[in-house]
Amino acid sequence: MSPRKPINSKVPIVFGIFILTLFSACQKEASTERHATWTHYGGSPDQSKFFDGDEITKANVSQLKVAWMYPTEDETPYFFSPIIVDTVMYVMGKNSSLIALNVVTQEEIWIHANLMGLTRRGINYWESKDKKDKRLIFTISNTIQAIDAVTGLSVMSFGTDGYVDLREGVDRDPTSIRRIQPMMPGVIYKDLLIIGSAPGENYFSPPGHVRAYNVVTGKMEWIFHTIPHPGEFGYDTWPKDAYKYVGGVNVWSEITVDTERGIAYLPVGSPTYDYYGADRIGSNLFGNSIVALDANTGERIWHYQTVHHDLWDYDLSPAPQLLTVDRNGKKIDAVAVATKHGFVFVFDRVTGEPLFPIEEKPFPPSAMPGEEAWPTQPISSLPNFTRNEVTKETLNPYFPDSIKQAWYKRLEEAKSGLYVPPSDQYETMMMPGALGGANYGNSAADPQNGMMYLLTQEHASIYKLNKVEPPKIDLSVNEVQRIKTLYSSTCQTCHGVDMAGGVGPSLVNIGQHVFFDEFRSAVINGKGQMPGFVHVDEETLKAMYRYLGGNPASFNFRRNLEPKTPEGPVVASGGVKIRPDENRAPAMSAYPKDTEHPTDRYTTEYGLEWPGLAAPPWSSIVAYDLNEGVIKWRMPVGQDSLYVQGDQSKGAPGGVLRKGMIVTSTGVVFSTAKGGKLYAFDAENGKLLWEETLSRESNAQPSMYMLNGKQYLVINATSNFARDSYNHSKKPGALPKGYVVYALPGNK
């Protein structure tokens, strides 16, 4: 049995802390030179989304106009965040091709076509000190690959035959792993790619150990076991041998690096299974923790766990932000992290000491068999940026009276509030739910002024645990009804009541046209604009596949999709050839024979079918002054017609956020939001300086670059508007899908 107290080690390596502190004291104020480029997902390795450029100011930002755009020329929604190196911009388009653009002429330099399975959010750029070797490093189909950034050709000397298999080295049979690559690109530090994973959140998913690979050779240089092995720190916060079957505890979002100190900050996610943890009794380090590692060796420096024994899917996912704050007249280099459930925790960047008090407070126990909810949870003294309860008083006022009455009854029978454990006896209504709060891409900072900016949403989840039943060959009446319920709550909005399609394609007899692996990957990982539904268990997936006309016996095979060669300077196609598994093992589906485990397992759906359950605004941008520890301003963002009566083109502030921000040195905060909205706010007081409505939805991190003294803002506008949004692509003069580049009028 694990000890009944959380472990939050702040000074495990005393000598290392002394050296780091001494180095910090001798260090000059951090240079902003690295913030004048956008070569990483978040601009630079600190993921601050901060840009040092003086042309666009508060006074002239309202004059921004479209300078040029690059159409993607297909119907695929891309979530890709462009990076810019010198005069070259790298984007995705044209049937999932990686494209190099000359930002001076706006012409294509090269196209590497048909990179199906490439991580959706972006890629990494690395160059040697002499600038003779320039590479794009990315993950695709559970591998790491490299492309020559100048020629667009695959680097065959990388790894073995041009790739590294990410499935190897994570405590499972590699051939049994179906998914492991992260949805974010990782981060480059020196000659290392530091990378997390997205192994799924079902029972027996692979563990999410964080690894570093040499960008030249592909050799794994270090691994940090997020689920500790025997003898490692934190092993006693789990049951014996839990590392053999527990999964998750992964960094699926942004990794932040302090390049001056050589410290990587990991926002670590939840253990599996997210909502029932009878097989992982204990506080479960390093789940839901911010972990500071030596970026050169992977050794732990300090950590802090923000949720003990998580039962609510409260991953840490926004990038930890590096700031210099003024506390009581003393300048302190800090790291701040925001959570899905609305808290901000701030620490000394080197020692891990909290800069604002954190109190362990008691919360209700679980009534589920075998479950032991942790008796206390850490509560930050900083103001919370979300609501944490759904009540009759906070219910959406736009609901028709019949829906209100139905919800009043459900609320009477349900439980809602912070850290209420899920149950199989009643519904728990968590605010925020699985989507947050703040989530990936939703944090930014002005590093020198102690200001952190968050995009946040108030989207509830409704959970009710159900026992996992043994697999069945035929669909029972109850199973059919469950599938219909699942379809209506998660699929119907996009695919239609009759499955004939709408925003999404038709699903009529789709099982007869795709193999199970493709179907499974699309549901769990997402595809195009469709999000992933990682909590759908394997048996439900198979049942739904049969319901859609498929035969699960085909699940060990994949079709060879016919590649399409786009027009333009295509130099290669498909990346490197990956060797097929000679004998593919089934995915892990049971506890190892030599481990103790509960008799029963329980699962629940995401419970996201009511995104507008609470009153608007559903989405906001929030500015924290971490010098004083206060919320300085908050503004609603986005446009969502959900449940709003009257003119649907006006809507209400809100919408599910998977968007991004840019903070400039001139005090402007750019933000995208649902409904194709693009904003510029005054960083000091939140005043709206400029607003634009895009012709397409944006679901990617914006980018910024300078060229000959002129400043450019890049927006990926390639996603479709949802049915609950006004479709601005129908307006006269609407731009096609593509990357839209804004600048001030005139030449410079």
N, C-alpha and C positions, 0 to 999 in steps of 0.2 A: 504494500500500500504506500502511496506517495505521501510525503509530509503535507500537513494541512496548513501550509503557509506558502505564499508566493515567493519566488526567488527573484530579486531584482539586483543583480550584482553591478556595482558601479565602479569598483576599482580592483578587478581581478589581476591585473598585471601592473603592479605598483611601479616597477622600474620603467616600463613603457610609458605610463602616464606621466612620470617625472620628465622623461625626455621630451614627450609631446608638449607638455606645458612649458618647458624651457624654450623649445623651438617656437612656440606660440608667442612667448614674451618678447623674443628677439625679432619677430617677424614684422615687416612693414605692413601697413594697411593693404588689404587685398586689392590687387589691380583689377580694374574693370575691362582690361584689354580683351580678355577672353569673351566678354559679353558683346563684342562688336561683330561677332559672327554667329552663324546658326548651323553648326555642324553636328549637333546632337538633337535627339527628339525634343528635349526641353531647352534647346538653345546651346547649352554648354553642359559639362559633366555635373554641375550642381543642380541641374533641372529647374532653375529658377524662372525660366521663361522671361528673363530680364534682358533688355537690349540697350546698349549704350550708343545712342545716335541722337544728334541734336537738330535734325531738320524738321521733323514732325513735332509740333508743340501743342499745348493746350489752345493757343491762339489760332492756329491754322488747321487743326486736325479736321474740322468740318468741311474743308475744301478738298479732301481726298476724293479722287476719281479713279475709275478703272484705267490703268495704264496699258495693260495687255492681259491676255488670258491664253491658257493652253487647254483646248478641248480634249477630253479623254477618249472620245469617239466610240464609246460603247455604252451599254445600259448598266454596267456594273457600278454599284456604289463603292467608292474607295474610302477607307478610313485612314489612309496613308498621310503621314506628316512630312512635307518636303524638307530636305536639308539642302543647304547652299554652301558650296566651297568655291571661293574665288568668283569666277564668272559662270559656274556650272550649278544648275539646280537638278536634283534627282527626284523624280516623281514616279507614280504608278499609273498606268492607264492601258488602253488598247489590249484588252483580254489578258489582264494581269501581267503586263510587261513592265520591266524597269527601264526608265527612259532618262537619258541625260540631255538637258536643255541648255543652250547658250542663252544666258539672261540678257546679253547685249543685243543679239539678233533675234531671240526667241525661236531659234531653229533647233531641230533635233540633232544631236551629235551622234548618238547611237541608241539602239533599242535592243535590249536583251529580252526576247519574247517568252511568253508562256511560262512564267514563274508561278504556276498554280501551287497554292499551299504556303506561299511566303507570308511571314508574320504580318498581320494586317496593318499594324500601326506605324511601322517605319523600319529604317535600317541604320547601320552605324558606318561612320567614315573614319579611316585611319590612314596616316601617311608616315613614312620613315623620316628621320631627322634631316636627311639630305633631300627629301621630297622626290626621290626617284621611284619609290614604291608607294602607290596610292591605291587603297582598297576599300571596297564596300563590303562590310561583313553583315550577314543576316542569317536568320533561321528560316528553313523551308522543309516541310515534310519531315519533321523531327530531326533535322540535321542542321549543322552550321556550314555555310558555304561562303566563299569569297569571290568577288568579281573585281577585275582590274578597273579602277574608277576612270581611267583614261580611255581604254579600248572597249570596255563592256564585256570582255571575255572572262570566262571562269578561270580561277587560279587553280590549276591542277596540282600544284605542289602543296596546297593546303590540306592538312589532314591526310587521309588515305584515299587516293584517287579523287581528291578534290573536295572531300567532305568529312565532317566529324559526326558520328552517330550520337545524338543526345540521349538516346535510350540506355546507353551503356554507363555503368558506374553508379546506379541509383538503387541498389538493394533489391532489384527485381530481375527476373529473366527478361533481357532486352526484347526478345521476340514476343513477349506477352504484353508489352506496353503499347497502347493504341495512341496515346497523346502525351506529349511532354514539353514541346516547345512553348515558349512564352508568347503572350499576345503583344508584348512590348519588345523593343529591340535590344534591351540591355544597355550597357554603358561602356565606353572605351576609357581606359586609364593606362597611360604609357603604352606598352605593347600587349595589354591584356584586354580581352572582352570579358567583363563580369556580367553574368547572365543568370536569370532565374528560370522559372518554368510555370506551365499551366497544366498540371497532370490530371485535372478533373477533381470533382468534389464528391464522388460516390464512395461508398465503402470500398476499401482495398485499392483506391487510386495510388499511383506511385508517390513516393515522398518528394518534397520540393527542395532538395538540397541545392544550395547556391554554388556555382562553379566559376572558375576563371580559366580562360583558354588563351594561349599565345596566338596572336593574330597572324603571325607569319607561318608558324609550323602547324597550328591546330592542336598542339599538345595541351592537355589539361594541367595547369600549373598548381591549382589548389581546389579543394572542395570544403565547404562548411556544411556540416550535417545539421540541418534545421530540426530534425528529429534525432536527438543525440543517440550515439551508439554506447554500448557498455564501456564504462570508464571515462566517458566524456561529461563535461559539466552539463547539468540539467537532466541527465539520464534518470535520476530518481524522482523526477516530476511526472513520470509516466509509469504505467504498469511494466513489469518485467517483459522484455522482448517486444514491446509495442512497436519498435522501429521496423519489425518484420512485417507488420500488416497495416499500420496506420499510414495514411497518405496526406497529401496537402502540406500544410506548414510551408508554403511556397511564396516566393516573390514573383508575382505574375505581372506586376506593374513597373513603376519607375525606381531605379536604383540611383541614389545620389552619391557623388564622390567629392570630397574636399581634396582637391588635387595638391594644394600646398602641404597639407599634413599627411596625405596618403591614407585617408580614412574613407571607407565605403559605409554608407548608412542604408540598411535594408528595412523596408516596410514589409514585415512578414505577415502572411495570411493565416487563415484558420486551419485547424486540423480537421481531418475527415473522421467520421461523418459530422457535418456542421451542426446538426440540431439534436443529436443524441450521442452522448459520449460515455456510455457505460463500459465500453471497451478501452477507454483511455482515462480512467480515473486519475486525477491529479491536476496540477496547474498547467501542464502541457507546454513547457518551454521547447522551442522558441516561438510557439504559435502566438499571433497577435502582438508581436513585439517589434520595437525598433531596436535593431542590433547594429552596433558599430564594430566594423572589422578593419584590421590592417589590410588595406587594399593590395599590398604586395604579397602577403602570405596567407590571407584568409583567417588569421587568428582573431578570436574575439577580444575586443577591448572592453566594452561594456554593453549592457542591454537594459531595456525596460519593457515589461509586459503590460500592455494597456487593457487587456481583457484576460482574465484567468479562466481556463477551461471553457472556452467559447462554446455557447449553445445557440448563437444568433447570427452566425456568418458575418461577424463584425471584423472582417479583414482590415489590416492596415494596407491601404492601397495608394493614397495620394503620395507624391514624392516628398520625403523629408526636405524641409527648406532650411538652407544655411543663411543665417543673418547675424549681423553685429548689432546687439541691443545695448541701450544705455540703461543700466539698472543701478539706481541710487548713486548716480554720478560716475559709475564705473563701466567701461566698455567691455562687453563679454561676447565672445564668439559663441553663438548658440545654434542649435538645431531644433526645429519645431515640426511636429507632425500632427496632422488632423485625422480624425477618425470618421468612419461611416455613421456613428451614432452621435456625432455633434460635438466632440470634445477636441481641445487643442492642448497638447503637452509640449513643454519647452524645456530643453536641457542644455547644460554646458556641453559644448561640442566635444570637448576632450575628456572630461571626467564622468559625464553622464549625470551629474547632480541636477535635480530639478530647479529651475529658476523661479517657478511659482509653485506654491504648495499643492501637494496631491494627497488626498485622504482616502484611506481604505474604508468603505462604508458597507454595512451589511445589506444583503438582498435575499429574497425568498428562496427557500430550498426547492428542489424538484420532487414531484410525486411520482415520477416515472420509475418503473422497476429497474433496480441496478444503477440508476443515475445518482451522481453526487455533484450537484451544482456547487461551484465554489462559494463559500459563505460570504465573501466580501469582494468588492470590485473597486478599482482605483477611480476616483472622481477628481478631475482637475478643478482648481479654484478659478480658472479663467472662465468667462461667460460662455455658456453653451450656444452653438449657432443653429440648433434645430429644436423642434418640439420632440418630446419623447413619449407622447401618449395620444391616443385617439379617444375622444369623448363625444357625447351628444352635442356639447357646446362648440366643439371644433370641427364638426362634420361639415362637409361641403354644402354651402347654402344654395348652390345651384341645382342640387338634386330635386327632382320632382317629389311631391309629398309622399307618393307611394313608396319610392325608394328610401326616403328618409325614415318612414315608419318601419320598413324591413330592417334598416340598419340600427334603429333604436333597439329593436328586439335582439339583434345579433350582439350588440354591445352589452346588453344586460346579461347575456349568457357567456360572454367572452371575458378575457382578462387583457388589460393593456397597461403598459408602463415600462419603465426602464428595467431591463434584466429580469423580466418575468419568464421563467423557464417554459419551453414548449411542453405540450401535454397531448395525450390521446383522448382526454376526456372533454376538452373544451378548446375553442379557438384562442390563440394568442395573437393580438394585433400590435405588432411592433412598429414603432415610429422613431426613426426611419427603419426601413426594412433592409432586405438583402442588397439593394442598390445604393443605399446611403440616402442622406448625408453627403459628405465629400467622398469622391471616388477617384479613380485613376485620371490623371491629367487635370485634376481640379484644384491644384495648388500652385501658387507663384509667389514671388517675393521681390522686394527691393532690398538687395543684400546688405547695403550699407546703412539703411535708414530704419531697420527693425520693423518693416511693414510686411505682413503676409496677406495674400489675397486668396480667397477660396470661392469656388463655385459649389453650390450646395443645392440639394433638392430634398423635398419632404414627401417621400413616396413610401407608403406603408406596405408591410408584408403581413399576410394573414396565414398563420401556421396551424396545422393540426397533425399530430403524428399518427401514422398508421403502421401496423406491424407488417414487416416484409414477409410475404407468403412464399411458400415453395413455388418454383416455376411450374407452369402448366403448359400442356401441349395445345389444347384447344381454348378458344376464347369463351369464357363463361359469360352469362348475362351480366353479372356484376362487373366483370372486367371490361366488357363492351361499354357499359355505362360510365366506368371510370375513364376510359379512353375518350369518350365523347365529352366528358366534363373537362378533361385535360385539354382537348382540342378547343373547346369553346373559350377556355380561360387564357390560353397561350397562343393559339394559332389562328383563330377565327377572324380576328381584326384584320389581318393581312391576307389570309388565303380564302376568306369568304365563308358564309354559312354553309354553302353547298360544296365547299372545297374547290370551286371553279376558278378561284384566283381573284385578285384585286391589286393591291400594292405588291403582294407576293404572287408567285406563279400558281397555276392549278396543281392540286395534289391528287386529282382523280386518278386512281390506279397507279400512283407514282411508284408503288412497290414493284410494279411489273417492268419499270424502265430503269431503275437504279438498283445497285446491289446494296446489301444491308450496311456495309462499311461506309458507303457514301452517305446513306440516310442517317446513320448514327453520328457521323462526323458533323453533318449539317445541323442536327438538332443540338448536339452538345457544344460544338465549337462556334456555331453560328456560320452564316454564309451571306455575303453581300451585306444588305442592311439588317438582315435577321440576326438578333442577338443569340448567344449560346444559352441553352438551358441545362446547366451542368448537373442539376440535381435529379434529372430523370434517370431512374435506375435501369439496369440492363434488361430486366424482364419486361418492364413497361415499354421500353424501346422496341423490343422484339414484338410485343403484343400490338403496338401501334403500327409497326411495319406490316404485320399480317393483316391488320384492319385496313391498311391502304393497298392491299393486293399483293404484298410481297411474300417471299419465302425465306425465313431466316436461315435456312440451310446454306444460303449463298453468302453468309456474313464473312467468310474467310477469303473472299475474292474481291478484286476491284476491277472495274472496267478501265481500259486504256482510252482515256478521253482524247478525241481528235484535236490536236493543237491547231491553232489558227495563226497564220503569219500576217501580222499587220503591215500596212504600207509604211514606208520610211526606211531609214538606215539600220536594218536588222543585222546584227553581227553574230547573234547566237540565239539559241532557244532552249528553254527548259532547265537551265542549270546543268549540274553534272548528273550523270547516270548513277542512280542508287542501286546497289545490289539488293535483290529480293531476298527475303528470309527463306532459307531452304525448308525449314520446318517451323512453322509459326505456332507458338504456344497459345493456348487460350488465355484470355485476360484473367487475372487473379480474381476469384469469386468466393473464396472461403478462407477462414482463418487457418494458419499453419497448424499441423497436427500437434505440435509440441507446445502450443500456447493456450493459456486459459482465456476464456472469452464468454460473453453473455450468451444465453440460450437464444434470445430473440434480438432482432434488429428492427429499428423503426426509421421511417423516412417521412418527409412531407414535401409538398410542392413549394415553389417559391412564394406562392400567394400574392402575385403581382397583378391580378386581374382588375384591381380597382386603383389605378394610379392617382386619381383625383379624389381619394377618400376624404382627406382633410380639406379645409378651406384654403383657397389660394392666398398668397402666392405660393406656387409649388417649387419655384426655383429662384435663387437669389445669388448675387455676388456680395461677398462679405469682406470687409477690410479690418484686419486686426493690427492694432498698434501694440507690438510686443515689448516696447519700452515701458509702457504703462500697464499692459495687460488688460486692454479694453477693446471692445468692438468700436471702431471709429465711425464706420458707416456701413449701411446695407442698402442694396437696391434690388428690386425684382427684375428678373431677366426672362426673356423667352415669350413666345406666344403659343397658347394652347387653347383650342376651342372646346376642349373636353367638358361636357356637361354645361357649357355656357349658353344661356338663352339669348336669342336675338341675333345680331350680326355676327356670323361665324368668322368673318375676316378680321374681326377685332380680337376676339378671344379674351383670355385672362392670362396674367403673368404666370409662367410655369413651364412644365415639360420635363421629360426625362433628359438628364444632362450626360452627354459623353462628349463634351466640347472642350474648349481650351481658352487660354489667356496669353497676353503678352503685356509686360510691364516695361515702360520705357524710362530712360534716365531723365526725360523732360517732364515726367509726372503724368503720363497718360497710361491708362489701363484699357487695353482692347480685350473684348470678350465676345465669343460666339454663344448662341443659345438656340433653343428649339424654335422652329418656325422660320428658319433662315435668317435669324437676327444676328447682326454684327453691330457692336457698340464700342464707343470710346467714352470712358469715364475719367473725371478728374481724380487722380490718385489720392489727393489730399482730402477731398470732401464728398466724393461720389457723384458730383454733378454730371449729368449726361451732356457730353460735348458733341456727340455725333451718333447718328443711328442710320443703318443701312439694312435693307431687306434683300437678301440674296435670291437669285432665281432658283437655287437648289438648296437643299439642306446641307449643313456642314457638320460632319462628325469626326473631325480631326483637329489636332493641335495646329494653330496658325504658326507661320514662320515670318522672319523679317531679315532683310539684308540691305547693305549699302553698296552703291555703285557710283563711282565718281562723285561722291558727296551727296548723292540722292538716296533717299530712304524708301524702301518698298515693303509693303505688307502683303503676305501671300496667304490666301484662304483656299482650302480644298472644299469646293462646292460641288460634290458629285453624288450626294445621297438623295433619295426620293423623299418627298413629304409624306408623312403618315396620314391616315384617313382622318385623324382628329386635328389636322393642321390645314390651314388654307394653302392651296397649291399655287405658289407664286410662279411656277414654271409656265403657267398658262397665260400669264400677262403679256401684252404686246412688248416686244423688245427684250424679252427674257433671254439671258445668256444660256448657252448649252452647258451640259455638265463639263466641269473642268476645274482647273486651278486659276483663280482670279487674283490678279496682282494690282494693288492700289498704290498710288503715289500722288504727290501734290502736283498741280498743273505746272507746266513750263519746264525748261531744261536748266541744268545746273552745271 
